[in-house]
Amino acid sequence: MEFSITQRHYDIIIKQVQQNYPYESGGFIGGKDGLISAIFPVFNQDYSGKTDVFAIFPEDIQRAHLFFEKHGL
């Protein structure tokens, strides 16, 4: 599957990764017709201090789904 991403959304992802380095970053991306048109960053819920772990709460997943559904993505 191929997809495209706008420069704006790409920059959002890169900024989040740079701000959280050396810790893991994550989130959700959404769009349609092969174009990423929304970013939903999620805070790392792992508080162990390890740099190679990323955890999210089920509520984060639910909020992301609702966000994308609301915007038809």
Secondary structure, 3 states (H helix, E strand, C coil): CCCEECHHHHHHHHHHHHHHCCCCCEEEEEEECCEEEEEEEECCCCCCCCCCCCCCCHHHHHHHHHHHHHCCC
